[in-house]
Amino acid sequence: MSSLTRRQFLVDGSKVVAGASIFSSVLAACGSSTSSSSGPVTLSYWALFYEKGTPAAVPIDQAVKNFEKANSGVTVNITGYQGTQADYTKMTQALQGGGTIDLFRVSSDELPLMVQQNLVAPTDNFLTASDRSDIYPSFLKDVTFNGKVYAWPMYVPPVGMYLNLDIFKERSVTPPSDNWTYEEFVQIAQQLTFTRSNGDKVYGYTGQVDAGVVNTWPIIMGDGGEPLSPDNKTYTFNSSQGISGLQKLVDLAHKYKVTPPDFGTQTVDDIRSGFSQRKVYAMYSEPSGAASTFAQQGLNFAVRPMPIGARGKPFTCGGIGLIAVANLQDQNRLQKAMELAKYLSGPQVASIAGYYTAPSVRKSVHISAPTSDFSPFVAYTWIAPIIAQWPAIRLLLQPQLQKAILGQLSPSDALNQPANQINALLSS
C-alpha cells in the first residue's frame, strides 16, 4: 500500500503441534462433510484474541448472535486464539487436517502461504460491486494472488504506545507529546522505573517479542532499517540502520534498565495484566486491539505514537486484519461461511460498541475512541511483507531478536546470522 493511499485512507474515514482436545471439540461441532446440502449448518469460527467471558469477547458474541438471528438454521461456534506463532501453527495444522475450521481471523502476512497450500477459498464470487467500491482498493490488491481475491479485509491495526496514566501521575511525570523522540522516551521510561514502598518493582516499558507479532519492531525499524529490500528479494535487516535500531531496543534492557527481567519472553496476557491490573508496567507497545478492553475496564490510560527514531519522522508497524474462509467443498457451508465472513468484516457490525478494534478498511465504517486514537498512525504504518516466505522468515528472525534482547548475541550478530537462510528462502 503506497503512502499516498494510506494517507487517503486516513482522510476518507477511516505452525506445528496442536492440542488434540481443541481440535476434536471443534470437529465434533462442525463435522467434515464434503457433500452439498441446504439444511442447517454449524460453522466453526476461529477468532483472534477472543477469550470467552472477557469484555473483549462481548462484541464478537453479539455480532455472531445477530448473524444467527438473521440466518435461521445457522449456528456459529467460536474458538479463540492468540496472535502468537504457536497459535498460528495450531490453526494452520487444523486447516490442513480439514473439517475443523470454516472461517478464521488471520493477518495478511500469513495469507500467501495458505493460498499457496490451497487452504483458503477465493472470495471473488461473493464480493459485490458495493463491497469493491467500499473497501479501499489497495487492501483488495494486497489480498489478490494470481488474479483472485482471497479473504475479506477487515482493518489495519497499527502498533502504538500505551501509557498507564495512573503511574505517570504517581511519579508526577507529564505524558509525552505525539512527536516525542526515542531519547525523550528513554528519559520518561527511566523516571517511571522505580520500586514502590510495598516492594513492587515498576518498569517504564515492555513489549511482547514473538514471531507472530511486530509489537517492538517500530523501535527496531525506527532508525530506517527494513527487513527486506523494496522488491522483497533480498534480506536487508543487517544494514547499519537495522543494527542501530535493534541496539536501541536492547539498550532499554541492558543500558537503561527500564524493562522487566523477563523482557523478550513475556506473553501478551502477562503484559496486559501487568499494565492494567497490577500496574507494574508504565508503558508498553501493542496494536490497537487492547484499547477497547482497557476502556471497558475503566482503566486510566492514553495512547501515543511510537517514539521517533533516526528516520526523523513518525513510523510504526502493522498488518491487515482479515477474515478468511477455508477451502470448503460443501457449497452450502461455503456460502454460509462467506456470508458470515462478509458480515463480520463489514459495516453492519460497526454499530456494536467495541467491535472494531482498529481502523477499518471500509470507507463506510467510522470508529470511536479509544480505537480511533490509532487512526492517525495508519498513514505511516509499515505493512509486513505479504509473501509466502514471510512466516518462515519471521521464524528465523524472532529467536535472533530474542537472543539480542537477552544479551546472548550482539545486535550485529543477531541480524547477520540468518542472512544466508533468509536469502535462500527469498530466491526459492
Buried (B, 14 or more C-beta within 10 A) or exposed (E): BEEEBBEBBBEEBBBEEBEEEBBEBBBEBBBEEEEEEEEEBBBBBBBBBBBEEEBBBBBBBBBBEBBBEEBEEBEBBBBBBBBBBBBBBBBBBBBBEBBBBBBBBBBBBBBBBBBBEEBBBBBEEBBEEEBEEBBBEBBBEBBBBEEEBBBBBBBBBBBBBBBBBBBBEBBEBEEBEEEBBBEBBBBBBBBBBBEEEEEEEBBBBBBBBBBBBBBBBBBBBBBBBBBBEEEBEEBBBBBEBBBBBBBBBBBBBBEBBBBBEEBBBBEBEBBBBBBBEEBBBBBBBBBBBBBBBBBBEEBBBBBBBBBBBBBEEBBBBBBBBBBBBBBBBBEBBBBBBBBBBBBBBBBBBBEBEBBBBBBBBBBBBBBEEBBBBBBBBBBBBBBBBBBBBBBBBBBBBBBBBBBBBBEEBBBBBBBBBBBEEBBEBBEE
